[in-house]
Amino acid sequence: MIITDIHNERMAKMTFGSVYPMYLTKVEKKGRTKAELDQVIEWLTGFDTDKIHSLIEQKDSFESFFEQANLHPKAHLITGLICGYRIEEIDNPLTQKVRYLDKLVDELAKGRKMEKILRG
C-alpha cells in the first residue's frame, strides 16, 4: 500500500482523545485493562497516566501528542503489518509513530505477554 500525503495529514490532525476510547474498548473486549493500555502508551511515549489523560482532555492532535513524547529507544523494534502497512517501511515519521502505537495496542488486545509488547 502507498501512504499518501493526504493520509499523513489526516493522521497528524486526528486527536489522540478520539482514538483512545477505541483503543480501550478493543483491549477490554479481549480481557485486558485500562492500566495495561496506559502502561503500553507510557512505555512508547514516556507519558504517565496523568499526562495521558490530560492530553485526552486537551484534545491534542497526534502531531502535538508525539511532539511532546519521548519515544522509547526500542520503538524501532516494533515491526510488522498494521492496517495493511508494513510499519518499518513507513517513511513519514509521525505516521510511523502512530502505527507503532496501533501495533502495541493490537498486541495487547491479542493477549501477547507484556514483556514482549514492551520489547523487554
MOPAC internal coordinates of N, CA, C and O (Angstrom, degrees):
PM7 1SCF
backbone

  N    0.0000 0     0.00 0     0.00 0    0    0    0
  C    1.4510 1     0.00 0     0.00 0    1    0    0
  C    1.5205 1   110.07 1     0.00 0    2    1    0
  O    1.2310 1   120.92 1   -36.63 1    3    2    1
  N    1.2921 1   115.84 1   143.37 1    3    2    1
  C    1.4584 1   121.44 1   178.36 1    5    3    2
  C    1.5275 1   108.34 1   -99.73 1    6    5    3
  O    1.2310 1   120.87 1   -50.55 1    7    6    5
  N    1.3166 1   115.94 1   129.45 1    7    6    5
  C    1.4565 1   121.24 1   177.49 1    9    7    6
  C    1.5266 1   107.41 1   -90.75 1   10    9    7
  O    1.2310 1   120.67 1   -56.11 1   11   10    9
  N    1.3202 1   116.32 1   123.89 1   11   10    9
  C    1.4646 1   121.10 1  -177.11 1   13   11   10
  C    1.5231 1   110.73 1   -94.36 1   14   13   11
  O    1.2310 1   121.17 1   -14.40 1   15   14   13
  N    1.3287 1   115.37 1   165.60 1   15   14   13
  C    1.4624 1   120.51 1   175.94 1   17   15   14
  C    1.5277 1   110.71 1   -61.74 1   18   17   15
  O    1.2310 1   120.66 1   144.81 1   19   18   17
  N    1.3274 1   116.34 1   -35.19 1   19   18   17
  C    1.4685 1   120.57 1   178.34 1   21   19   18
  C    1.5242 1   109.91 1   -63.08 1   22   21   19
  O    1.2310 1   120.35 1   137.10 1   23   22   21
  N    1.3186 1   116.93 1   -42.90 1   23   22   21
  C    1.4627 1   121.75 1   177.52 1   25   23   22
  C    1.5250 1   110.21 1   -60.84 1   26   25   23
  O    1.2310 1   120.49 1   133.26 1   27   26   25
  N    1.3326 1   116.68 1   -46.74 1   27   26   25
  C    1.4642 1   120.83 1  -179.23 1   29   27   26
  C    1.5268 1   111.00 1   -62.28 1   30   29   27
  O    1.2310 1   120.19 1   139.43 1   31   30   29
  N    1.3274 1   117.24 1   -40.57 1   31   30   29
  C    1.4581 1   121.06 1   179.36 1   33   31   30
  C    1.5287 1   110.91 1   -66.35 1   34   33   31
  O    1.2310 1   120.78 1   139.72 1   35   34   33
  N    1.3234 1   116.12 1   -40.28 1   35   34   33
  C    1.4634 1   120.35 1   177.89 1   37   35   34
  C    1.5262 1   110.94 1   -61.68 1   38   37   35
  O    1.2310 1   120.95 1   139.09 1   39   38   37
  N    1.3380 1   115.79 1   -40.91 1   39   38   37
  C    1.4723 1   120.19 1   178.47 1   41   39   38
  C    1.5269 1   110.32 1   -63.24 1   42   41   39
  O    1.2310 1   120.11 1   137.98 1   43   42   41
  N    1.3196 1   117.40 1   -42.02 1   43   42   41
  C    1.4592 1   122.14 1  -177.69 1   45   43   42
  C    1.5228 1   111.70 1   -63.74 1   46   45   43
  O    1.2310 1   120.30 1   142.16 1   47   46   45
  N    1.3344 1   117.03 1   -37.84 1   47   46   45
  C    1.4614 1   121.32 1  -174.82 1   49   47   46
  C    1.5310 1   113.53 1   -86.30 1   50   49   47
  O    1.2310 1   120.36 1   162.41 1   51   50   49
  N    1.3199 1   116.92 1   -17.59 1   51   50   49
  C    1.4511 1   120.43 1   179.85 1   53   51   50
  C    1.5292 1   108.95 1   -62.77 1   54   53   51
  O    1.2310 1   120.36 1   -41.49 1   55   54   53
  N    1.3237 1   116.92 1   138.51 1   55   54   53
  C    1.4583 1   118.69 1  -179.19 1   57   55   54
  C    1.5220 1   111.07 1   -87.53 1   58   57   55
  O    1.2310 1   121.80 1   -40.46 1   59   58   57
  N    1.3222 1   114.17 1   139.54 1   59   58   57
  C    1.4603 1   120.58 1   177.22 1   61   59   58
  C    1.5284 1   110.03 1   -58.49 1   62   61   59
  O    1.2310 1   120.77 1   139.92 1   63   62   61
  N    1.3375 1   116.13 1   -40.08 1   63   62   61
  C    1.4625 1   120.60 1  -178.69 1   65   63   62
  C    1.5168 1   114.06 1   -64.00 1   66   65   63
  O    1.2310 1   120.02 1   155.53 1   67   66   65
  N    1.3219 1   117.57 1   -24.47 1   67   66   65
  C    1.4665 1   119.55 1   178.27 1   69   67   66
  C    1.5212 1   111.41 1   -80.59 1   70   69   67
  O    1.2310 1   120.20 1   157.31 1   71   70   69
  N    1.3139 1   117.23 1   -22.69 1   71   70   69
  C    1.4618 1   121.51 1  -177.57 1   73   71   70
  C    1.5364 1   111.68 1   -94.92 1   74   73   71
  O    1.2310 1   120.33 1   148.50 1   75   74   73
  N    1.3185 1   116.97 1   -31.50 1   75   74   73
  C    1.4735 1   120.99 1  -177.14 1   77   75   74
  C    1.5365 1   112.41 1   -53.20 1   78   77   75
  O    1.2310 1   118.78 1   133.58 1   79   78   77
  N    1.3497 1   119.93 1   -46.42 1   79   78   77
  C    1.4741 1   118.35 1   178.93 1   81   79   78
  C    1.5298 1   113.01 1   -60.24 1   82   81   79
  O    1.2310 1   120.32 1   147.63 1   83   82   81
  N    1.3180 1   116.99 1   -32.37 1   83   82   81
  C    1.4746 1   120.01 1   177.43 1   85   83   82
  C    1.5206 1   110.44 1   -69.26 1   86   85   83
  O    1.2310 1   120.88 1   138.91 1   87   86   85
  N    1.3346 1   115.92 1   -41.09 1   87   86   85
  C    1.4707 1   119.87 1   175.28 1   89   87   86
  C    1.5313 1   109.59 1   -58.87 1   90   89   87
  O    1.2310 1   121.00 1   132.85 1   91   90   89
  N    1.3228 1   115.69 1   -47.15 1   91   90   89
  C    1.4616 1   120.64 1  -177.34 1   93   91   90
  C    1.5258 1   111.53 1   -61.93 1   94   93   91
  O    1.2310 1   120.22 1   133.89 1   95   94   93
  N    1.3107 1   117.18 1   -46.11 1   95   94   93
  C    1.4652 1   121.16 1   178.21 1   97   95   94
  C    1.5243 1   110.57 1   -59.05 1   98   97   95
  O    1.2310 1   120.92 1   136.12 1   99   98   97
  N    1.3173 1   115.85 1   -43.88 1   99   98   97
  C    1.4690 1   121.08 1  -178.34 1  101   99   98
  C    1.5228 1   111.10 1   -60.38 1  102  101   99
  O    1.2310 1   120.06 1   133.24 1  103  102  101
  N    1.3277 1   117.48 1   -46.76 1  103  102  101
  C    1.4676 1   118.85 1  -176.46 1  105  103  102
  C    1.5203 1   111.80 1   -75.47 1  106  105  103
  O    1.2310 1   120.07 1   144.36 1  107  106  105
  N    1.3321 1   117.47 1   -35.64 1  107  106  105
  C    1.4635 1   119.50 1  -179.85 1  109  107  106
  C    1.5283 1   111.81 1   -68.38 1  110  109  107
  O    1.2310 1   119.99 1   146.45 1  111  110  109
  N    1.3415 1   117.63 1   -33.55 1  111  110  109
  C    1.4683 1   120.68 1   176.43 1  113  111  110
  C    1.5193 1   111.29 1   -60.98 1  114  113  111
  O    1.2310 1   121.10 1   153.46 1  115  114  113
  N    1.3209 1   115.51 1   -26.54 1  115  114  113
  C    1.4624 1   120.67 1  -177.75 1  117  115  114
  C    1.5291 1   112.15 1  -100.54 1  118  117  115
  O    1.2310 1   120.56 1  -166.93 1  119  118  117
  N    1.3441 1   116.54 1    13.07 1  119  118  117
  C    1.4598 1   120.34 1   174.58 1  121  119  118
  C    1.5246 1   115.41 1    86.28 1  122  121  119
  O    1.2310 1   119.99 1  -170.35 1  123  122  121
  N    1.3113 1   117.63 1     9.65 1  123  122  121
  C    1.4606 1   120.27 1   177.11 1  125  123  122
  C    1.5258 1   108.68 1   -94.74 1  126  125  123
  O    1.2310 1   120.18 1    -9.59 1  127  126  125
  N    1.3182 1   117.26 1   170.41 1  127  126  125
  C    1.4569 1   120.60 1  -172.53 1  129  127  126
  C    1.5254 1   112.87 1  -114.61 1  130  129  127
  O    1.2310 1   121.57 1   -15.26 1  131  130  129
  N    1.3331 1   114.60 1   164.74 1  131  130  129
  C    1.4562 1   122.31 1   174.93 1  133  131  130
  C    1.5259 1   109.68 1   -61.26 1  134  133  131
  O    1.2310 1   120.56 1   140.62 1  135  134  133
  N    1.3279 1   116.53 1   -39.38 1  135  134  133
  C    1.4695 1   120.79 1   179.24 1  137  135  134
  C    1.5278 1   110.72 1   -61.79 1  138  137  135
  O    1.2310 1   120.26 1   140.56 1  139  138  137
  N    1.3268 1   117.11 1   -39.44 1  139  138  137
  C    1.4674 1   120.06 1   177.73 1  141  139  138
  C    1.5231 1   111.00 1   -67.38 1  142  141  139
  O    1.2310 1   120.31 1   139.46 1  143  142  141
  N    1.3328 1   117.02 1   -40.54 1  143  142  141
  C    1.4610 1   120.70 1   176.95 1  145  143  142
  C    1.5242 1   109.86 1   -60.26 1  146  145  143
  O    1.2310 1   120.66 1   132.33 1  147  146  145
  N    1.3194 1   116.35 1   -47.67 1  147  146  145
  C    1.4701 1   120.14 1   179.26 1  149  147  146
  C    1.5252 1   111.43 1   -62.23 1  150  149  147
  O    1.2310 1   120.30 1   144.21 1  151  150  149
  N    1.3248 1   117.02 1   -35.79 1  151  150  149
  C    1.4701 1   120.72 1   177.91 1  153  151  150
  C    1.5269 1   111.02 1   -63.23 1  154  153  151
  O    1.2310 1   120.55 1   138.39 1  155  154  153
  N    1.3105 1   116.55 1   -41.61 1  155  154  153
  C    1.4673 1   121.44 1   178.88 1  157  155  154
  C    1.5380 1   110.12 1   -64.62 1  158  157  155
  O    1.2310 1   120.89 1   135.59 1  159  158  157
  N    1.3380 1   115.91 1   -44.41 1  159  158  157
  C    1.4624 1   119.98 1   179.03 1  161  159  158
  C    1.5265 1   110.24 1   -64.38 1  162  161  159
  O    1.2310 1   120.66 1   139.05 1  163  162  161
  N    1.3211 1   116.35 1   -40.95 1  163  162  161
  C    1.4698 1   120.32 1   178.54 1  165  163  162
  C    1.5267 1   110.84 1   -62.43 1  166  165  163
  O    1.2310 1   120.39 1   137.42 1  167  166  165
  N    1.3216 1   116.86 1   -42.58 1  167  166  165
  C    1.4686 1   119.81 1   179.78 1  169  167  166
  C    1.5276 1   110.19 1   -59.37 1  170  169  167
  O    1.2310 1   120.18 1   134.08 1  171  170  169
  N    1.3319 1   117.27 1   -45.92 1  171  170  169
  C    1.4602 1   120.93 1  -176.65 1  173  171  170
  C    1.5248 1   112.19 1   -70.43 1  174  173  171
  O    1.2310 1   120.17 1   138.78 1  175  174  173
  N    1.3323 1   117.29 1   -41.22 1  175  174  173
  C    1.4608 1   121.03 1  -168.66 1  177  175  174
  C    1.5268 1   115.64 1  -106.26 1  178  177  175
  O    1.2310 1   120.43 1   158.03 1  179  178  177
  N    1.3169 1   116.79 1   -21.97 1  179  178  177
  C    1.4598 1   120.42 1  -173.84 1  181  179  178
  C    1.5208 1   113.13 1    86.77 1  182  181  179
  O    1.2310 1   119.67 1   178.49 1  183  182  181
  N    1.3356 1   118.23 1    -1.51 1  183  182  181
  C    1.4624 1   121.85 1  -179.75 1  185  183  182
  C    1.5221 1   110.77 1   -80.12 1  186  185  183
  O    1.2310 1   120.26 1   -48.31 1  187  186  185
  N    1.3300 1   117.12 1   131.69 1  187  186  185
  C    1.4588 1   119.17 1   172.82 1  189  187  186
  C    1.5321 1   108.75 1   -79.35 1  190  189  187
  O    1.2310 1   120.56 1    -5.48 1  191  190  189
  N    1.3252 1   116.54 1   174.52 1  191  190  189
  C    1.4663 1   121.46 1  -175.40 1  193  191  190
  C    1.5274 1   111.50 1   -58.56 1  194  193  191
  O    1.2310 1   120.08 1   138.50 1  195  194  193
  N    1.3311 1   117.45 1   -41.50 1  195  194  193
  C    1.4663 1   119.81 1   179.78 1  197  195  194
  C    1.5266 1   111.05 1   -61.54 1  198  197  195
  O    1.2310 1   120.51 1   137.03 1  199  198  197
  N    1.3205 1   116.63 1   -42.97 1  199  198  197
  C    1.4642 1   120.83 1  -179.81 1  201  199  198
  C    1.5343 1   110.72 1   -66.23 1  202  201  199
  O    1.2310 1   120.41 1   138.54 1  203  202  201
  N    1.3253 1   116.81 1   -41.46 1  203  202  201
  C    1.4706 1   121.07 1   178.00 1  205  203  202
  C    1.5245 1   109.66 1   -55.88 1  206  205  203
  O    1.2310 1   120.72 1   131.75 1  207  206  205
  N    1.3246 1   116.22 1   -48.25 1  207  206  205
  C    1.4590 1   119.73 1  -175.93 1  209  207  206
  C    1.5274 1   112.26 1   -74.83 1  210  209  207
  O    1.2310 1   120.41 1   153.31 1  211  210  209
  N    1.3069 1   116.83 1   -26.69 1  211  210  209
  C    1.4593 1   120.81 1   172.91 1  213  211  210
  C    1.5331 1   110.21 1   -65.93 1  214  213  211
  O    1.2310 1   120.48 1   137.27 1  215  214  213
  N    1.3259 1   116.69 1   -42.73 1  215  214  213
  C    1.4669 1   121.03 1   178.72 1  217  215  214
  C    1.5197 1   111.64 1   -65.65 1  218  217  215
  O    1.2310 1   120.54 1   146.91 1  219  218  217
  N    1.3245 1   116.58 1   -33.09 1  219  218  217
  C    1.4677 1   120.69 1   176.24 1  221  219  218
  C    1.5281 1   109.31 1   -65.31 1  222  221  219
  O    1.2310 1   120.64 1   131.91 1  223  222  221
  N    1.3298 1   116.39 1   -48.09 1  223  222  221
  C    1.4647 1   121.17 1  -179.39 1  225  223  222
  C    1.5245 1   112.22 1   -63.67 1  226  225  223
  O    1.2310 1   120.13 1   144.56 1  227  226  225
  N    1.3383 1   117.36 1   -35.44 1  227  226  225
  C    1.4581 1   121.49 1  -179.41 1  229  227  226
  C    1.5229 1   112.59 1   -76.72 1  230  229  227
  O    1.2310 1   121.00 1   171.67 1  231  230  229
  N    1.3312 1   115.69 1    -8.33 1  231  230  229
  C    1.4696 1   121.54 1  -179.20 1  233  231  230
  C    1.5239 1   111.73 1    58.04 1  234  233  231
  O    1.2310 1   121.17 1  -136.53 1  235  234  233
  N    1.3383 1   115.37 1    43.47 1  235  234  233
  C    1.4590 1   120.88 1   178.15 1  237  235  234
  C    1.5192 1   111.03 1   -67.25 1  238  237  235
  O    1.2310 1   121.17 1   -39.54 1  239  238  237
  N    1.3172 1   115.37 1   140.46 1  239  238  237
  C    1.4633 1   120.94 1   174.50 1  241  239  238
  C    1.5225 1   108.10 1   -72.15 1  242  241  239
  O    1.2310 1   120.68 1   -16.66 1  243  242  241
  N    1.3338 1   116.31 1   163.34 1  243  242  241
  C    1.4570 1   118.96 1   175.09 1  245  243  242
  C    1.5303 1   110.54 1   -61.04 1  246  245  243
  O    1.2310 1   120.49 1   146.73 1  247  246  245
  N    1.3220 1   116.67 1   -33.27 1  247  246  245
  C    1.4634 1   119.35 1   178.19 1  249  247  246
  C    1.5265 1   110.53 1   -60.20 1  250  249  247
  O    1.2310 1   120.20 1   130.62 1  251  250  249
  N    1.3224 1   117.22 1   -49.38 1  251  250  249
  C    1.4609 1   121.96 1   178.79 1  253  251  250
  C    1.5325 1   110.77 1   -66.38 1  254  253  251
  O    1.2310 1   120.82 1   138.19 1  255  254  253
  N    1.3216 1   116.04 1   -41.81 1  255  254  253
  C    1.4600 1   122.47 1   179.54 1  257  255  254
  C    1.5290 1   110.69 1   -54.48 1  258  257  255
  O    1.2310 1   120.63 1   128.51 1  259  258  257
  N    1.3294 1   116.40 1   -51.49 1  259  258  257
  C    1.4619 1   119.40 1  -176.90 1  261  259  258
  C    1.5275 1   113.14 1   -78.54 1  262  261  259
  O    1.2310 1   119.65 1   158.92 1  263  262  261
  N    1.3381 1   118.27 1   -21.08 1  263  262  261
  C    1.4672 1   120.08 1   173.47 1  265  263  262
  C    1.5241 1   110.29 1   -65.13 1  266  265  263
  O    1.2310 1   120.77 1   146.91 1  267  266  265
  N    1.3336 1   116.12 1   -33.09 1  267  266  265
  C    1.4643 1   121.30 1  -179.13 1  269  267  266
  C    1.5290 1   112.99 1   -85.57 1  270  269  267
  O    1.2310 1   120.54 1   164.30 1  271  270  269
  N    1.3072 1   116.56 1   -15.70 1  271  270  269
  C    1.4693 1   121.54 1  -174.92 1  273  271  270
  C    1.5279 1   111.80 1   -77.77 1  274  273  271
  O    1.2310 1   121.68 1   -27.83 1  275  274  273
  N    1.3158 1   114.39 1   152.17 1  275  274  273
  C    1.4616 1   122.45 1   168.89 1  277  275  274
  C    1.5271 1   105.86 1  -109.55 1  278  277  275
  O    1.2310 1   120.89 1   -87.50 1  279  278  277
  N    1.3258 1   115.91 1    92.50 1  279  278  277
  C    1.4572 1   121.13 1  -174.92 1  281  279  278
  C    1.5242 1   110.77 1   -58.44 1  282  281  279
  O    1.2310 1   120.87 1   -44.18 1  283  282  281
  N    1.3123 1   115.95 1   135.82 1  283  282  281
  C    1.4586 1   121.94 1  -179.52 1  285  283  282
  C    1.5233 1   110.00 1   -60.25 1  286  285  283
  O    1.2310 1   120.16 1   -40.78 1  287  286  285
  N    1.3423 1   117.29 1   139.22 1  287  286  285
  C    1.4727 1   120.22 1  -179.28 1  289  287  286
  C    1.5348 1   114.18 1   -59.55 1  290  289  287
  O    1.2310 1   120.13 1   157.42 1  291  290  289
  N    1.3224 1   117.35 1   -22.58 1  291  290  289
  C    1.4658 1   120.35 1   179.62 1  293  291  290
  C    1.5293 1   113.09 1   -95.38 1  294  293  291
  O    1.2310 1   120.17 1  -171.70 1  295  294  293
  N    1.3238 1   117.29 1     8.30 1  295  294  293
  C    1.4670 1   120.36 1  -178.79 1  297  295  294
  C    1.5252 1   111.47 1   -58.41 1  298  297  295
  O    1.2310 1   120.12 1   148.17 1  299  298  297
  N    1.3148 1   117.37 1   -31.83 1  299  298  297
  C    1.4717 1   120.62 1  -179.63 1  301  299  298
  C    1.5294 1   112.40 1   -63.03 1  302  301  299
  O    1.2310 1   120.54 1   165.30 1  303  302  301
  N    1.3321 1   116.58 1   -14.70 1  303  302  301
  C    1.4675 1   120.37 1   178.63 1  305  303  302
  C    1.5316 1   112.15 1   -80.05 1  306  305  303
  O    1.2310 1   120.41 1   173.35 1  307  306  305
  N    1.3231 1   116.83 1    -6.65 1  307  306  305
  C    1.4627 1   121.10 1   177.42 1  309  307  306
  C    1.5253 1   106.96 1   -79.70 1  310  309  307
  O    1.2310 1   121.17 1   -68.08 1  311  310  309
  N    1.3092 1   115.37 1   111.92 1  311  310  309
  C    1.4634 1   121.03 1  -176.46 1  313  311  310
  C    1.5234 1   110.10 1  -133.86 1  314  313  311
  O    1.2310 1   121.29 1    -6.78 1  315  314  313
  N    1.3052 1   115.14 1   173.22 1  315  314  313
  C    1.4577 1   120.64 1   176.68 1  317  315  314
  C    1.5079 1   111.80 1   112.34 1  318  317  315
  O    1.2310 1   121.54 1     9.17 1  319  318  317
  N    1.3206 1   114.65 1  -170.83 1  319  318  317
  C    1.4612 1   121.33 1  -177.79 1  321  319  318
  C    1.5159 1   111.13 1   -95.55 1  322  321  319
  O    1.2310 1   121.26 1   -40.92 1  323  322  321
  N    1.3194 1   115.19 1   139.08 1  323  322  321
  C    1.4537 1   121.30 1   172.00 1  325  323  322
  C    1.5260 1   107.16 1  -144.81 1  326  325  323
  O    1.2310 1   120.61 1   -54.87 1  327  326  325
  N    1.3091 1   116.45 1   125.13 1  327  326  325
  C    1.4759 1   121.87 1  -179.28 1  329  327  326
  C    1.5278 1   111.37 1    54.44 1  330  329  327
  O    1.2310 1   120.15 1  -146.26 1  331  330  329
  N    1.3137 1   117.31 1    33.74 1  331  330  329
  C    1.4575 1   121.53 1   177.79 1  333  331  330
  C    1.5185 1   115.10 1    83.48 1  334  333  331
  O    1.2310 1   120.30 1  -177.22 1  335  334  333
  N    1.3237 1   117.04 1     2.78 1  335  334  333
  C    1.4636 1   121.04 1  -179.10 1  337  335  334
  C    1.5223 1   110.31 1  -113.07 1  338  337  335
  O    1.2310 1   120.06 1   -43.35 1  339  338  337
  N    1.3098 1   117.49 1   136.65 1  339  338  337
  C    1.4577 1   122.21 1   174.13 1  341  339  338
  C    1.5235 1   106.66 1   -81.69 1  342  341  339
  O    1.2310 1   120.53 1   -66.46 1  343  342  341
  N    1.3192 1   116.59 1   113.54 1  343  342  341
  C    1.4623 1   122.69 1  -171.94 1  345  343  342
  C    1.5236 1   112.48 1   -54.46 1  346  345  343
  O    1.2310 1   120.60 1   135.41 1  347  346  345
  N    1.3025 1   116.46 1   -44.59 1  347  346  345
  C    1.4757 1   119.75 1  -175.38 1  349  347  346
  C    1.5300 1   112.65 1   -69.52 1  350  349  347
  O    1.2310 1   119.79 1   168.73 1  351  350  349
  N    1.3177 1   118.01 1   -11.27 1  351  350  349
  C    1.4668 1   121.54 1   179.76 1  353  351  350
  C    1.5338 1   113.21 1  -101.33 1  354  353  351
  O    1.2310 1   119.99 1   177.95 1  355  354  353
  N    1.3206 1   117.63 1    -2.05 1  355  354  353
  C    1.4651 1   120.76 1   179.49 1  357  355  354
  C    1.5237 1   108.30 1   -73.55 1  358  357  355
  O    1.2310 1   120.69 1   -55.99 1  359  358  357
  N    1.3324 1   116.28 1   124.01 1  359  358  357
  C    1.4640 1   119.11 1  -174.74 1  361  359  358
  C    1.5245 1   114.09 1   -93.00 1  362  361  359
  O    1.2310 1   119.39 1   165.71 1  363  362  361
  N    1.3170 1   118.77 1   -14.29 1  363  362  361
  C    1.4597 1   120.98 1   176.41 1  365  363  362
  C    1.5334 1   108.02 1   -86.19 1  366  365  363
  O    1.2310 1   119.36 1   -62.35 1  367  366  365
  N    1.3283 1   118.82 1   117.65 1  367  366  365
  C    1.4704 1   121.15 1  -175.55 1  369  367  366
  C    1.5283 1   114.35 1   -57.18 1  370  369  367
  O    1.2310 1   119.87 1   139.22 1  371  370  369
  N    1.3384 1   117.85 1   -40.78 1  371  370  369
  C    1.4585 1   119.32 1  -179.18 1  373  371  370
  C    1.5179 1   111.15 1   -68.14 1  374  373  371
  O    1.2310 1   120.11 1   133.93 1  375  374  373
  N    1.3148 1   117.40 1   -46.07 1  375  374  373
  C    1.4639 1   120.59 1   178.94 1  377  375  374
  C    1.5266 1   110.06 1   -60.00 1  378  377  375
  O    1.2310 1   120.35 1   140.92 1  379  378  377
  N    1.3192 1   116.93 1   -39.08 1  379  378  377
  C    1.4565 1   120.43 1   178.35 1  381  379  378
  C    1.5308 1   110.80 1   -62.91 1  382  381  379
  O    1.2310 1   119.85 1   138.79 1  383  382  381
  N    1.3229 1   117.90 1   -41.21 1  383  382  381
  C    1.4682 1   121.03 1   179.71 1  385  383  382
  C    1.5251 1   110.89 1   -65.30 1  386  385  383
  O    1.2310 1   120.33 1   138.77 1  387  386  385
  N    1.3266 1   116.98 1   -41.23 1  387  386  385
  C    1.4671 1   120.09 1   177.61 1  389  387  386
  C    1.5214 1   109.23 1   -61.96 1  390  389  387
  O    1.2310 1   120.23 1   137.92 1  391  390  389
  N    1.3114 1   117.17 1   -42.08 1  391  390  389
  C    1.4655 1   120.75 1   179.21 1  393  391  390
  C    1.5285 1   112.17 1   -69.09 1  394  393  391
  O    1.2310 1   119.87 1   149.47 1  395  394  393
  N    1.3352 1   117.86 1   -30.53 1  395  394  393
  C    1.4717 1   120.11 1   171.46 1  397  395  394
  C    1.5237 1   108.91 1   -57.31 1  398  397  395
  O    1.2310 1   120.75 1   131.15 1  399  398  397
  N    1.3199 1   116.18 1   -48.85 1  399  398  397
  C    1.4573 1   120.45 1  -179.01 1  401  399  398
  C    1.5209 1   110.91 1   -62.54 1  402  401  399
  O    1.2310 1   120.19 1   135.33 1  403  402  401
  N    1.3297 1   117.24 1   -44.67 1  403  402  401
  C    1.4640 1   120.64 1   177.68 1  405  403  402
  C    1.5273 1   111.17 1   -56.97 1  406  405  403
  O    1.2310 1   120.68 1   136.22 1  407  406  405
  N    1.3122 1   116.31 1   -43.78 1  407  406  405
  C    1.4693 1   121.23 1  -178.10 1  409  407  406
  C    1.5288 1   110.90 1   -64.65 1  410  409  407
  O    1.2310 1   120.23 1   137.29 1  411  410  409
  N    1.3313 1   117.17 1   -42.71 1  411  410  409
  C    1.4639 1   120.04 1   178.89 1  413  411  410
  C    1.5229 1   111.02 1   -62.85 1  414  413  411
  O    1.2310 1   120.41 1   139.11 1  415  414  413
  N    1.3319 1   116.82 1   -40.89 1  415  414  413
  C    1.4677 1   120.61 1   178.41 1  417  415  414
  C    1.5317 1   109.64 1   -64.54 1  418  417  415
  O    1.2310 1   119.95 1   137.95 1  419  418  417
  N    1.3196 1   117.69 1   -42.05 1  419  418  417
  C    1.4705 1   120.92 1   176.75 1  421  419  418
  C    1.5243 1   111.33 1   -59.74 1  422  421  419
  O    1.2310 1   120.55 1   134.97 1  423  422  421
  N    1.3226 1   116.56 1   -45.03 1  423  422  421
  C    1.4566 1   120.21 1   179.68 1  425  423  422
  C    1.5299 1   111.09 1   -62.17 1  426  425  423
  O    1.2310 1   120.39 1   139.82 1  427  426  425
  N    1.3243 1   116.86 1   -40.18 1  427  426  425
  C    1.4579 1   121.45 1   177.51 1  429  427  426
  C    1.5254 1   109.90 1   -62.26 1  430  429  427
  O    1.2310 1   120.65 1   132.75 1  431  430  429
  N    1.3273 1   116.37 1   -47.25 1  431  430  429
  C    1.4659 1   121.07 1  -179.00 1  433  431  430
  C    1.5277 1   111.96 1   -64.71 1  434  433  431
  O    1.2310 1   120.30 1   149.87 1  435  434  433
  N    1.3226 1   117.04 1   -30.13 1  435  434  433
  C    1.4634 1   120.09 1  -179.14 1  437  435  434
  C    1.5275 1   112.80 1   -81.79 1  438  437  435
  O    1.2310 1   120.50 1  -179.36 1  439  438  437
  N    1.3400 1   116.65 1     0.64 1  439  438  437
  C    1.4513 1   120.02 1   175.20 1  441  439  438
  C    1.5182 1   115.22 1    87.85 1  442  441  439
  O    1.2310 1   120.41 1  -167.84 1  443  442  441
  N    1.3069 1   116.82 1    12.16 1  443  442  441
  C    1.4596 1   119.65 1   178.90 1  445  443  442
  C    1.5221 1   109.27 1   -63.02 1  446  445  443
  O    1.2310 1   120.63 1   -33.90 1  447  446  445
  N    1.3161 1   116.40 1   146.10 1  447  446  445
  C    1.4639 1   121.36 1   179.86 1  449  447  446
  C    1.5220 1   109.73 1   -64.95 1  450  449  447
  O    1.2310 1   121.06 1   -38.69 1  451  450  449
  N    1.3258 1   115.58 1   141.31 1  451  450  449
  C    1.4518 1   121.55 1  -176.41 1  453  451  450
  C    1.5289 1   111.92 1   -57.72 1  454  453  451
  O    1.2310 1   119.60 1   140.72 1  455  454  453
  N    1.3175 1   118.37 1   -39.28 1  455  454  453
  C    1.4773 1   120.26 1  -179.40 1  457  455  454
  C    1.5257 1   111.36 1   -62.29 1  458  457  455
  O    1.2310 1   120.06 1   148.56 1  459  458  457
  N    1.3161 1   117.48 1   -31.44 1  459  458  457
  C    1.4742 1   120.16 1   177.94 1  461  459  458
  C    1.5355 1   110.68 1   -78.54 1  462  461  459
  O    1.2310 1   120.57 1   140.70 1  463  462  461
  N    1.3385 1   116.51 1   -39.30 1  463  462  461
  C    1.4576 1   120.61 1   177.57 1  465  463  462
  C    1.5276 1   109.94 1   -58.91 1  466  465  463
  O    1.2310 1   120.84 1   137.61 1  467  466  465
  N    1.3256 1   116.00 1   -42.39 1  467  466  465
  C    1.4618 1   122.23 1  -176.95 1  469  467  466
  C    1.5223 1   112.02 1   -86.01 1  470  469  467
  O    1.2310 1   121.18 1  -165.66 1  471  470  469
  N    1.3060 1   115.35 1    14.34 1  471  470  469
  C    1.4768 1   122.30 1   174.84 1  473  471  470
  C    1.5170 1   111.68 1    51.07 1  474  473  471
  O    1.2310 1   121.35 1  -136.66 1  475  474  473
  N    1.3686 1   115.02 1    43.34 1  475  474  473
  C    1.4593 1   120.56 1  -177.09 1  477  475  474
  C    1.4832 1   115.18 1   -90.58 1  478  477  475
  O    1.2310 1   120.10 1   180.00 1  479  478  477

